[in-house]
Amino acid sequence: MPEINIGRLRGGFCVYWTDPVTGKRTRRQLEARTRKEAEPEALRVFRSATLAAQPSGQTVAEIWEIYREDLGSRPTAKTMGYTGKAVLPFFGAYEPSAITRQMCRDYAAQRGAKGISQGTVWTELGHLSSAIKFAYASKLIEADTKIWRPQKPDHDFRILDRGEARALIEGTRDPHMRLAIVLLLGTAARVGAILDLTWDRVNLETGVINLRLPDSTTRKGRAVVPMNGSTRAALTAAYDAALTDYVIEYAGHQVKCIRTGFKAAARRAGIGDLRIHDLRHTAAVTMLSQGTPIEKVSQVLGHSSTAVTQKVYARYLPHHMQDATNLLDFSSIRRA
């Protein structure tokens, strides 16, 4: 192994070394701003560069692409195209067996220093873990490697009250946006399910919406849900004006993203810090707070079990424990 050195370059730090065979000198700029940060990064950059130049077994970069190809048209394959832009420059040249817990911690720290949320890092390392598990199960590698991840953060949901929900609907200017928001609130579906929805899965006679895809290309659960008055009226009006097979359409084409229109509607309604997925949370909490059995709510949400529903939403409904805590009111006990 050649000796590696840390030097200064363009106001920052660099690592450099000389190949003992060819005599070629290599220098790489580091992102570190202090000498202490530069030392572990220098070793990592050196290992990545030298491993990439050597013949080896399956590297993370190779496994990543094989796994994406195996996923086919599933949404995770597309998402990994984005997460790979961060994961592969760091881990791509390594074989899975070379990845350590500390390397994963260093990756998380580096991403955090760039302002990337812990939840995003959790997802990125999760994709790395899934790719390696796939490689092990497919006998591409001899051993599985456990990938350390930071704790998945708890998200605080923005739950709308009925007045805010109405204001959001009324704040939409485009018919396709209004229909999308009505369906998101009225079915508790994920936005992907609503944008994928086609008219052949909407039965206006029986009042049933089938959110499930026939080819099951998503791992997220989807439900078959009945229409309420608002969703039925909105769908009936949209059906009469439909130009495509897709329920949510604009100018004769399927709508694939409503993020911009949603933000504009929320802004006009005076609702800040609202995500599209918060409409699903709003629907779930509204049902539970009105006493709907958790089994029914779980079915509407398309969860695999009530345990999932309980885990996500129990903390928003502390009143369901009221009868239990009433038994702990010792100050009201009187002697006979």
N, C-alpha and C positions, 0 to 999 in steps of 0.2 A: 504494500500500500504506500503510495507516495505521500510525502509530508504535505499537509495542507496549512495554509497561512491566511491570516486575516489582515487586510489592509484597508486603506481609505480610498474612496473613489467617488467623484462627483458629489462631495459633501456628505457622503454616507460611508457604508462599509462594503467591502467585497471579499470574496474568498478566491484564492488562486493556488494552483499546484502545477507540478511538472511531471509529465508522464516519464517514468524511468526507462521505458523502452524506446519511445520515439523522440523523447526530449521536448515534446510539444508542451508549451505553457498555456494553461487555461485560466481565464479569470471570469468570475460571475458577480454581478451586482447583487447585493443583499437588500432586503426590505428593512432590516433591523436599524434602529436609531441609536442604540447603545451597544457597547462592547459585550455586555452580558447577554443581550438578545442575539448578538451576531454569532456567538460561539455555537449554540445548538443549530442555528439556521445554516451556518457554514458547513457543518458535518452533513446535514440533511441534503443540501444542494450538491455537495460533492458525491454523496452516495447515489443520489438520483442521476447525476450526470454520468457517473462511471458504470452504474448498473445498466443504464440505457444503452451504453456502448458495448456491452458484453452479451454474448449469446446466453440465453437462460431458458427457464421453463415459462409457463404462462405468467405474464405480468398482469397487474391490475388493469392496465389500459386494454390489453387483449381480452381479458375476461369481461370487462365492462361492455365492450362492443358485442361479444358473443351473447351475453345476457340480454342486451337490448334487442338483438336480432331474434332471440328466442321469445321475447315478450310480444313481438309482432306489432299489431296495431293497438295494443292496450295503452291506456293513458300514461302508465308509469314509464313506458319506453320513451315517450316524448319528454316527460319531465326529466328523465335522466340525461337527456340531451343538454338540458340547462345546468343541472347539478354537476354534471361531468366537467363543465368549464372551470369549476372550482376544485373538484376532487382530483381530477387526473393530473394537473400540473404538480400537485403535492405527492400523490401516491402512485401515479400511473406507471412509473418505471420500476416499481418494486414488485417482487413476488409476494403473494399474501403472507407467506410464512415470515417475511422480514418485517412486517408491520407490528409495532409494539404499542402498548397502552400509552406510553409517553408520546409517541408520534401522533396519536389521535388527540391527545391533550394539546400538543403543540399546534395542531391544525385548528382545533377549536379556539385556541387563544389568538392565533393569527387572524382567523375570520372575525372574531369578536373585536379585535383592534381596528378592523375595517368598518365596524358598525353593523355587521351582519347579526341578525337576531339569533338567540339560542335555539329557537324553534327551527330556523332554517338550517343551522348546523346539525341539529338532531336529524333532520330529514336527509341531509347530504351524507352523513355517516351511516344512516340507515340504508341508503341505496348501496353504499360500499359493502356493508354487511350482507345485504341480500345478494349482491353479485358474487361474493365469495362463497356464500352458502350454496348458491346455484352451481358454482364451479366444483365444489366438493361433491354435491349430490350427482353431478354429471361426470364425476371421476376425471375432471380436468386437472385437479390438484389432489395431493395425497392426504392433506389434513385441513380441517376447518380452522379458521382463525377468528377468534372473538374480537370484535371491534368495539372499543370503548366509545360510549356516547354520553354527552352531558344529559342531565335529567330533563325530560320533556317538560316544558313550562306549561303551567295552567293558564289558559286564556280567560280573560274577563270578557264575557259576552255583553253586547249592547242589546238589551231587551227593550223593544218598543212597547209602549202602551197603545191602546186602541186609537187614541187621538193622533199619536205620531204615525201609526200605520196608515191611517186615512190620509194624513197630510202627505205622506210619502207617495201614495198612489195618486193623489191629486196634483202632486208636484211634477208628474211626468208629462211630457209634451208629445211624445211620439206614441202612437197606438201600440207598437210592438213592445215598447218599454213598459207601458201600463199593463199590458197583458202578462208580461213576464213577472212583474212584481205581484200582481194578483195571484198568479199561480204559485210563486215562491211562498207567499204567505198562506195561501189556501190549501196547499198540499204538503207543506213542510219539506219539500224536495230540495236536493242540492241543485245548484245552478246548471251543472252539466246535464242533469236529468231533464230539466226543463228545455234547455237548448237542443237536446237530442230528440225531444218528443215529436212524433209524427202523428198525423191525423188518423192513421189506421189503428192507433192505440188509444184513441179518444172515442168513447161510445156515448154520444149525446142522448141516445134513447134510454140506456140503463143508468146513465150518470156515473160512469166509471172511467178512471184514467189509469192506464197501465204504463207505469214509468220504467218498466223493465225492458232492457234491450234483448231482442231475440237471440243474438249471438253471444251474450254475456261477456262483452269485452271490457267490462270494468269490474274491479274487485269490490267496489263500494256497493252496499246493498241498496236495492231500489224496490219500491212498494207498488201495490195496486191499491189505489185510494178512491173513495167516492167523492163526487163533486159536492160542494156546498152551493148555496144560491149565487154567490158572487162569481165563483169559478165557472158555473154553468152558463150564466148570462154572458160573461166575458168570452167564453169559448164559442158560444152560439154566434155571437156577433162576428168573431174573428173567422169562423168557418165560412160564413156567407161571403167574406171578402178574400178568402185564401187564394193565393196564386201558386203555392208550392205544396209539397207534402209535409213541410215542417210547420209546426204550430207557431213558433216564433220566427217570423220572416220580415224582411225589409226590402222593398224594391224588387220583389220577385226572387230573393235569394235567402238562404238560411243565414240566420244571425249566429255568429260563433263566439261573440264576446259582447257583454253589456256593461262592462266596467265603467266606461266613460259616461254613458247615459245614466247609470245608477248614481254615480257621484254627483252628477248635475241635479238629479231629482232630489237626492238627500240634501244638497246645498239649498235648493229652492224651498225645501220643507223645513229648513233651519235645524236639521239633525246632523250633528257633528260626529266624527269618529265612528262611522257606520260602515260595516263590511257587508257584502252581499250575503255571506254565510250567516250573518246575524239574523236574517229573516227566518232561516230554518230554526235557529235557537229561539227566536221569538215565538214561533209557532209551537215548538215543543213545550216551552215554559208556560205558554198560555193554556195549552191543553191540561198540563199537570196541575196548574194553579186552580183550575176550575173543577178539579176532582176527577179527571179522566183517569181510569186505571192505567198503571204504567205498562201493562201488557198491551193495551190498545195503542198507546202512544208509541211504544216500541215497534209495533207493526206498521204504523203510519210512517215512521222514520226509516223503515227498512233495515233496522238493526238486526244483527244476527241473534241477539238474545236480550232479555230485559236487563241483564247485568251490565251491558254496554250503556243502555239508557240510564240506569241508576248511577253508573260511574260518572257520566258526563253531567247530569242535571240534578243529582240529589242535593248538592250544596246550594242550589238556588231555591230550594224548597224546604227551609228549616221548619216551617209550620207543620209538616207532616209528622214531626216528632213531638208535637204539643201534648198529646195524651200521655206520652211517656214521661216528659218532664213535669207534667202536673202531679205525677205520683211522688216527685221529689220535693214537693212543697211542704217541708217539715214544720215550718212555722205555723201552718194552719191546723196542725194536729192538736186536739184537745183531749185531756184525760177524761175518762168516763166518771 
